[in-house]
Amino acid sequence: MSPRRKAGFTVAAAVVTGLAVLCVVFVPSWLVGTASGLGPVDRLKAVNDVRATLLQALGGLLALAGVGLGALLTSRQLQLNRDSRSIDLFTKAIDQLGAEQVPTRQGAVYALEQLADLDPRYRGHVHALLTSFICFRAPWQPGTARREGGLADDVAAAVAALGRGGMIEPGAGSELERVDLRGADLTGFAIPRVCFVGANLEGAVLRNANLAGATLTGTLLRDADLRGADLTGADLTDADLTGARTDGTTRLPEGFTPPA
């Protein structure tokens, strides 16, 4: 038992002992006082009655205190159990993110997303893990061939989880620098404050995507489908939009003219 808890029990025991002494010795005589018309026998009986009533009241208070303490300890134990489950799930998911099998890694992504929903304390950790996972599993390496069929299932799951935003705290940015998302279907993509510096989104479908305020410095957006996308306030310095498809609903940064 910790010293703090021992001190608490000592104080509680001293308080209970003091109250018992007051109820048995001092308070009954003080309450009965010097009431007139009471003989010694009646006075003694009155003191005993008051003493019994006070002891019953004290017993009731102690019983209520015991119930409250039990509820507090139960709540504390439930919290400890919950913390233990969260730690186990987090640790297991981290191990599975490094597994060789794609379905296992994909399941780990879903587990982390669920953990972020169940325990808000893990949101920042899950957010950082998923962005790092995408950068590690889908790095842009010039000269590599585009993957047939778009993104791998585990990377696509991580991108989708970030898009749902359950683990992204207000004001947090998502660092997805130099990732390879060529040909990915990112319809409706909406990750606040996303950074795609040096990333390759060639041929990606970004229809109705929300990229307002995104950092797209040096991003390859050749042949990307930007119809309906919102890029207001985005940083497109040195971005390559050759062949990118836009329409009347595409919103570009003020003063920016896409190449023909």
N, C-alpha and C positions, 0 to 999 in steps of 0.2 A: 504494500500500500504506500502511495506517495506521501511525503511529509505534509503536503497541503491537505490531502484528504484526511490524514490522521488528525491534523489540527481542527478540521471541520467537525469530525466526530467528537473530539474532546470538548469543543465549545458547545455542541448540541447536547452532550451528556450533562455538562455543567448547567446549562439553561433548564433542562428537564428536572434535574435535582433541585435547583433553586425554586422552581415552581412547585414541586412536590412539598418542599419544606414550608413554603408560604401557605399552601392549601391545608396542610396538616397542623401547623403550629400557630401561625400569626393571624392569617386572614379570618378564620372562623370566630375567634375571640373578638377581633376588631369589628366584624360585622354585627355580631350580637350586641357588643358594647355594654353599656350599663342600663339596658332597658328596664324600666320600672315594672314591678309586679311579677318578676320572675324570681322564684326561689332558687336555691343552689341546685336542686335536682333538675328543675325545668331549664335553668340556664345551661347546665351540662348537656341536657338533651338537645337543646337548640344548637349549641356549638357542634355537637356530633352530627346533627342533621345538616348543618351548613358544610361541615367538613366532608360528609359523604357526597353532597351535591357537587362541591368543588372538585372532588376527586373523580367523580363520574364525568364532569365536564372536561377535566384534564385528560382523562382516558380517551374521551371522544376526539379531542384535539390531536392526541398522539396517534390515534387510529387514522385520522384524516392525513396527518403528516406522513404516516407510513405508506398510505395509498399513493400520496403525491410522490414520495421518494421512489416507490416501486415503478410508477409511471415514468419518472425521469430516467431511472436506470434502464427500463425497457426501451425507451426512446433512444437512449445512448447506445444500447446494444444494437438496435436496428440500424442506427447510423453507421456503427462500426462494421456491421455486416454488409451494408450497402457500399461503404468505402472499399471493403475487401473485394467485393464482386467487381467493382469498377476497376480496381487495380489489376485483378486477374484478367478481365476482358481486355484492358489496354495492353498488358504485357503479352497476352496471347496473340492479339491482333498485330502487334509490332513484329513478333516472330513470323507470323504468317505472311506479312508483307514481303519478306525475303524468301518465300518459298519458291521452288522451281516451277510448280504447276500454276498456270494462269488462273484457273478457277479458285484455287486456294487464296491467291492474292486478291482476286475479285471479292471473295467472301470477307477477307480482312477489311477491305474498304467499306463494305456495308456494315460490318461490325463497329468500325470506328464511327461511322455516321450515326449509328444507333446510340453509341455511347455518348456522343455529343448531345443528342436529344435527351437522354436520360439524366446526364450529369453535366450541367453547364460549366462546371469547373474544368472540364476537359476540352472545351470548344477550341481554345487557342492552340492547344497541343495537337488536336486532330487536324485543324486547319494547316498548321505548319507541316505536319507529317504528309498530308495529301498533296500539298504543293511540291514538297521535296520528292515525293514518290513519282509524280508526273515528270518532273525534271530528270529524274534518274532513269526512268523506264522509257522515256520518249525524248532523248536529247537530240537537238538538231546537229547533225554532222554532215557538212557539205560533201556532196558526192555520193551519198547513200540513196538507194532507190526507194521510191515511195512504197509503203506497205500496201499490198492488195487488200481491199476490203476495209480500208480506213484504219482507225485506231484499234489497238489490242483491247480485248474486253476489260482487262483490269484498269488500263489507263482511261478508257471511256467511262468506266464506272466512277473513277476518281473525279474526272471532269464533271460528270453529271452530279455527283455529290456536292462538289463545290458550287455548282450552279443552283442547287436547291438552297444553299446558303445557311443551313442550320447551324454550322459550326463557325461561321464568320462573324466575329464581333463587330459592332458598329465602329466605323473608321479604320478597320484593319485592311491592309492591302494584300493582294495575292501575287507573289513573285513567281511568275512562269517564264522567266527569261530563257531564251535559246531552246525552246521546246520544239519538237517536230510534230505539228498537227496537220500535216498536209492531207488534203482530201477528207478531213474530218467533218462529220455532220454536226455542226454547232448551231443549228436552228434555235433561235430564241435564247442564245447564250447570254447570260447576265451574271457576271461576277463583279461586284463593285471594286473599283480601284485596282483593276488587274494590270499587271505589267508584262507585256509581251516583247520586251526589248530583244532584238536579234532573233526572234522566233520565226519559224517558217509555217505560215498558214496558206501556202499556195494551194489553190483549188478548194479551200475549205468552204463549206456552206454556212454562211453567217447571216442568213435571212432573219430579219426582225431581231437581230442581236442588239443588246444594249452595251455599247462600248463607250458610252459617254464618259469623258475624263480618263480614258485608258491611256497607258503609256505604250505607244506603238513605234518607238524610235528604232529605225533600221529593220522593222518587221517586213517580211516578205508576204505580200497579199496578192501576188500575181494570180489572175484568173479566179480570185475569190468571189463568191456570190454575196454581195453586200446590199441586195435589194431589201428595203425596209429597215436597214440597220441604222442605229443612232450612234454617230461618232462625234457628236458635238463636244467640244472641249478636249478631244483626244489629241495627243502629241504624235503627229505623223512625220516628224523630222526624219528624212532619209528613208522613209518607208517606200516600198516598191508596190504600186497598185496597178502595174501594167496588166491590161486585160481584165481588171476587176469589173464586175457587173454591178451597176447601180441603176436606180430608177427614181421616179419623182418622189418616192417616200424615203429615200436614203438621205440622212441628215449628216452633213460633213462639217468639219470645223470652219468657222467664219474665215473667209478669204482663201480657203483651200480649193484648188481646182484639180480634180483627178485627171490622169492622163487619158487620152482618147483611147 
